[in-house]
Amino acid sequence: MENLTGGTPPVRYLPCVVPCKLYFFVVIISIFIYRPFCKYICPLGALYGLFNRFSFYRMEIDKNKCIDCKVCERNCRMQVKVLENINSAECIRCMECKNICPKGAIETNFFEKKL
């Protein structure tokens, strides 16, 4: 413990170095990207994403009501291509697309319903 003013930290502090750097990296990158930990790092998010395509809770676009304005896609913070695959693995079901749709073309239901 001679070197208290700099240099390599003692071995007992090393287990904290990697998590602390990861934490600060995520905090800084969060300024530029919405939910970067959930999108790119979290293993639980990846697991949920795999099961998202088999979810009982589904969202559907009523093609008769949709005017293809893409307001839903522009307001999706997870950058899901709503008109291509609204039930994407990236979707976190925040319902922002449904709330912002000017025609109410996005519907939610349990199990899949063909519109």
Secondary structure as GFF3:
##gff-version 3
##sequence-region A 1 115
A	DSSP	three_ten_helix	11	13	.	.	.	ID=ss1
A	DSSP	alpha_helix	14	29	.	.	.	ID=ss2
A	DSSP	alpha_helix	36	36	.	.	.	ID=ss3
A	DSSP	pi_helix	37	41	.	.	.	ID=ss4
A	DSSP	alpha_helix	43	52	.	.	.	ID=ss5
A	DSSP	beta_strand	57	61	.	.	.	ID=ss6
A	DSSP	alpha_helix	71	75	.	.	.	ID=ss7
A	DSSP	alpha_helix	96	100	.	.	.	ID=ss8
A	DSSP	beta_strand	106	110	.	.	.	ID=ss9
###
